[in-house]
């Protein structure tokens, strides 16, 4: 069946590259906002009988969600056989439980919304902390791709004698994976989050790595407070200025500038979210998930997939 790729504004480059890589057509849309702020969406291309792929990375999701849902629904109404969402960064994964009475567990609500407007989801390293699989909250088939091999390859090619450091216990799952593939040692710091932008890390045992280049690895850099605390701590311990690697560079407000100012030697992210720090290309990883099963790249085996 022929595939047609659509994208929301800001995702054109990835959508073009994917279309080229899998030999799909880049579908034409007309999207704008009415003067009152409501969304206008028109699908110009003929999609009847097609498998539609919608590319939309989901950082700062609130302004994107309605147009995305409208687009997915109209594609179905126009006769697309299926509508799959490619969201390299999947938002609303961090509020995954009730921390204080009365809180909305938005990861569940968000999953229900996306599941009712799309037929499948492809994403990269979603923040699965207290959940083991997207299938716990998403009722559509999902493919979870892993950036770890790409991050390891970047570190191997660019950092001499690295020691990989996870800024908190949660990061151990991907730091250990990245370290294994990069043939490098790793350690993990203890983190306490006191507020949205107030994070403390405790004394690590990294003094034995004085001659190595520290590489801080995390899945998300949002306010960058986690990385900034870790950078400060490593500096106080007398280690070299660290390289900071994040899969998803969300960079809220001045986070990127703050992290560089805090003493990071370099900040590198995957292009799951377009940003000047993008140094690791995930296009081929997503392409592999859109191609037939035989050529599928690394992904979590416990996820139901489209293939
Ligand atoms: C935490 O659960 C994540 O793995 C990251 O450490 C966290 O999202 C980073 O957030 P921030 O940049 O706001 O400290």
Boltz pocket constraint, residues with backbone or C-beta under 6 A from the ligand:
constraints:
  - pocket:
      binder: B
      contacts: [[A, 129], [A, 167], [A, 168], [A, 170], [A, 171], [A, 196], [A, 199], [A, 218], [A, 219], [A, 220], [A, 221], [A, 222], [A, 223], [A, 224], [A, 225], [A, 226], [A, 227]]
      max_distance: 6.0
